[in-house]
Amino acid sequence: MTEQKEQSLNTQSVLSMRGAGYYSQRTAGAKDAIDSLRPLIDTAIDQLADMPVLRFADFGAADGGTSAEMWHHVIARLRNKGDNRPVEILYTDLPSNDFSTLFKTMQGMQEQTDFAYQDKFENVFVHGCGTGFHRQLMASNSLSFGFSATAMHYVSAKPCEIADHVHMVGASQDERTAFAAQAAADWERILLARATEMMDGGRLVVMNFGIDEHGRYLGNTGGQNMFDRFCHHWCQLMDDGVITRDEFIRASFAQHYRTIDEFTAPFTTPDSAVSKAGLKLVSARTQLTKCPYRKAFEADDTMDAASFAGQLIPTTRSWSETVFSTALAGRPAAEITAIVDQFYGAYEAEVAASPDGHAMDYIHIIMEIEKQA
Ligand SMILES: C[S@@+](CC[C@H](N)C(=O)[O-])C[C@H]1O[C@@H](n2cnc3c(N)ncnc32)[C@H](O)[C@@H]1O
């Protein structure tokens, strides 16, 4: 395998959200999805076993901006109830993540200070961990409450590149089967690592991208299919001779959208490794969160299609850009930027010219898991 190919299959070295706050500033839908879980999170925390220190973790937190209000709410609620126990929060992500913005946000050093909880409450300690969540990340039996949003659809390594599409949702049957196998092995590793970290009576709430009962998934909820549009515009660059066939193929997302059956499979039998490790599934359901940019466009008669497109495309860009820029590795940086700009520019022009059906609605599978004694 060539070094370039090996690197493109290894997601850990290349995957990251855009930094310097770009991710959370342009990902209002991810924040809406997290905020919608407050009742579930409040109940889970109320049901924790008695623990002298509350150790929380946010797995795959990116720059921390989308979950900051949720964590602020959790701590404010504890303190308002007179619960002054020490709270430790471990933010985890890949080593390439922008942890600097995250730490500044929690300390109130960014523009937005409303939810800078580390600054507002006593006895709250913020830590960072740059190791992927497929491994154990903290001492055994130490985690009270784990949380993860929109992160565990990333597979630890691409089992193959996708020849004629950019995502497993449009892959051939063989490619899709390979992604499903990788995702099943990864999911078991993720759960077993959490089982070791969690204290008895601890809880885990995860909301992950997936495919719902109606076959819907991110950017594919009835109108245009976002991943097909990515594929169309990437393919157009190949047809125009701007990128090579190899570069087209290398832009395969290192993601698998699991169905609810794939998510719940490790819990269905008492003799599975995950059940034996003490994890019990409390609940699992799917949820659609409307694209906030589409919602705003539909609610505002004065907004033109170009403004809508100018908001929708950056939200897709905040999490997808590294896939396309990494596929161009080996070219001069300025050339990569120009090609990637051309790619998103073409998609934006398409939406501006004909906005009907374009949206990035979110489809999540939401699960609550308990560690039993
Ligand atoms: C779409 S962002 C979600 C960020 C945030 N949790 C939210 O809901 O807005 C996905 C995050 O998962 C991280 N990620 C992907 N694979 C990971 C892994 N193996 N371990 C830890 N984080 C990972 C990415 O780096 C990225 O920051």
The ligand as an SDF file (V2000), in Angstrom:
LIG
                    3D

 27 29  0  0  0  0  0  0  0  0999 V2000
  -19.5540   16.3300   13.8250 C   0  0  0  0  0  0  0  0  0  0  0  0
  -18.4220   16.5830   15.1240 S   0  0  0  0  0  0  0  0  0  0  0  0
  -19.5040   16.6310   16.5240 C   0  0  0  0  0  0  0  0  0  0  0  0
  -19.0170   17.5470   17.5820 C   0  0  0  0  0  0  0  0  0  0  0  0
  -19.9640   17.7550   18.7450 C   0  0  0  0  0  0  0  0  0  0  0  0
  -20.0150   16.5800   19.5870 N   0  0  0  0  0  0  0  0  0  0  0  0
  -21.3340   18.1200   18.2700 C   0  0  0  0  0  0  0  0  0  0  0  0
  -22.2760   17.3540   18.4810 O   0  0  0  0  0  0  0  0  0  0  0  0
  -21.4880   19.1850   17.6910 O   0  0  0  0  0  0  0  0  0  0  0  0
  -17.6580   14.9880   15.2950 C   0  0  0  0  0  0  0  0  0  0  0  0
  -16.4620   14.9980   16.2110 C   0  0  0  0  0  0  0  0  0  0  0  0
  -16.0700   13.6530   16.4650 O   0  0  0  0  0  0  0  0  0  0  0  0
  -14.6610   13.6230   16.4740 C   0  0  0  0  0  0  0  0  0  0  0  0
  -14.1900   12.2550   16.2920 N   0  0  0  0  0  0  0  0  0  0  0  0
  -14.2180   11.4860   15.1900 C   0  0  0  0  0  0  0  0  0  0  0  0
  -13.6550   10.2990   15.4160 N   0  0  0  0  0  0  0  0  0  0  0  0
  -13.2660   10.3040   16.7060 C   0  0  0  0  0  0  0  0  0  0  0  0
  -12.6210    9.3500   17.5500 C   0  0  0  0  0  0  0  0  0  0  0  0
  -12.2570    8.1660   17.1030 N   0  0  0  0  0  0  0  0  0  0  0  0
  -12.3910    9.7010   18.8300 N   0  0  0  0  0  0  0  0  0  0  0  0
  -12.7610   10.9080   19.3150 C   0  0  0  0  0  0  0  0  0  0  0  0
  -13.3810   11.8530   18.5570 N   0  0  0  0  0  0  0  0  0  0  0  0
  -13.6260   11.5460   17.2760 C   0  0  0  0  0  0  0  0  0  0  0  0
  -14.2790   14.5650   15.3530 C   0  0  0  0  0  0  0  0  0  0  0  0
  -12.9250   14.9520   15.4260 O   0  0  0  0  0  0  0  0  0  0  0  0
  -15.2530   15.6910   15.5960 C   0  0  0  0  0  0  0  0  0  0  0  0
  -14.7450   16.6600   16.4510 O   0  0  0  0  0  0  0  0  0  0  0  0
  1  2  1  0
  2  3  1  0
  2 10  1  0
  3  4  1  0
  4  5  1  0
  5  6  1  0
  5  7  1  0
  7  8  2  0
  7  9  1  0
 10 11  1  0
 11 12  1  0
 11 26  1  0
 12 13  1  0
 13 14  1  0
 13 24  1  0
 14 15  1  0
 14 23  1  0
 15 16  2  0
 16 17  1  0
 17 18  1  0
 17 23  2  0
 18 19  1  0
 18 20  2  0
 20 21  1  0
 21 22  2  0
 22 23  1  0
 24 25  1  0
 24 26  1  0
 26 27  1  0
M  CHG  2   2   1   9  -1
M  END
$$$$
